[in-house]
Amino acid sequence: MIAVDTNIIVRLLVQDHELQYKQAHKIFHKENLFVPDTVLFETEWVLRYAYKYSGKMIHQGLIRLLGLPNVSVVDAVKIHTALEWYKNGIDFSEALHLAESEHCDRLVTFDKKFISKSKKLSTCTVTSP
């Protein structure tokens, strides 16, 4: 198994550099791959800010990528949960923070929007201090 970095995933999804796309495609079709949570986090950011992809496009791309039989993550349930929350309007970073904090009673933030959007999503309540 090998791990992949953000730029490999971005090249595969965006296909904006032919040689690197072909190399990324080959890796994704010949290797068993591990995608760290931090790489998913960074990939979403790069696609949103650098490429101006919509949340819907990013969600679809990551779902397809993570659905490949040779791709694994640390906790597929947690990532799937975060992606579903992201699909429903929470920033991916916040969804991932919340999914990773479900073993806690609460997640404390100053972000009122995050508090509002996360109501009733998790047993971990998002609150202000």
N, C-alpha and C positions, 0 to 999 in steps of 0.2 A: 504494500500500500504506500502511496505517496500523497503528500499534502499539496494543495495548490494555493497560490497567492491570488490576490484580488485581480491583478492584471491578466492572469490566465482566464479567469471567468469573464472579465469585461471583454477581452478579445473574442471569446467564444460567443457571447451574447450580442455584441455590437457589430462584429465583423467589419471593422473599419480599417484594418491593416491585413491585407490578404495573406502574407507569409505567416504572421503571428496567429491569425485565425486558423490557418491550416495546421499549425503546430498545436494549438490549443485543442482543436477538433480531434486530432490524432491522440492526444493525451486522454481526452474524455472517452474515446472509443477503444483504447487499448489497456488502460490502467485501472486499478482499483484506487479510488481517490477519497481523501479525507478533506473536508472543508471546515476549517476552524470558524467558530462563531464570529471572531473578530474580522475574518475575511468576508463573511456575509454582511456584517455591519458596514464595513468599508465599501463593499460592492454596491450596496444600496445607495450610499452617499455619493459615490462616483457617478452612478447612472443618473441620479436625480440632479446633482449640481453640474457636473461636467458635460453630461449628454442631454440634460433636460428631459429625461424620460418621465412619463407620468407614473403615478403610483400603481395604476392598473397594469401598465407594461412591465414594471419592475416585478410586481407580484407574480405575474404570469411567467416571466423568465425564470425567477427563482424557484417557483413551484415545479416547472418543467425540469430544471437543472437538478433539483434535489430529488426528483422522482426517478432519476436514472438508477438502474439497479447496481451500478458500480460506484455510486457516490454515497458517502456516509458523513454524518456529523456526530458531535458528542451526544446530543439528546434530540432525536428526531421529533418527539412529541412537543418538546419545548419550542423548537424552531417552527413547527407547524402551527402551534398556538400563536406565536408571535406574528407569523405571516397572516393568519386569519384576522387578528386584531388590526394589523397594518392595512389589510384589505378593507376593513371597516372604518378606517379613518384615523387611527393612532399612528404617530410617527414610528417608523420601524425601530429606531433606537429606543424609544420609550416602551414599545411593545416587548422588545427583547429584555430590557431592564425588568419589566414587570413579570415576564415569563420566568426569568431567572430568580425572581424574588418570591415566588409562590410559596416557598417554605417559611416565609416571614409573615408576621401579623400585619405589618404595614410598611409601605414605602413612602418616605417623607420627601416632599419636593416643594419648591416655591412656584412651580408651573401650574397655574390655575386651569389652563386648557387640558393638560395631562390629567389632572384630578377629575375634571368634568367628563372627559372622554373615556376614562377607565372605570367609571362607576359600574358595579355589578359584573365586571369581567372576571375577577379573580377573587380568591379567598384572601389575598393580600390586598388590603385597602390602601389606595393612594390618597394621602392627606397632606395638608400643610403642617408645618411644625407646631 
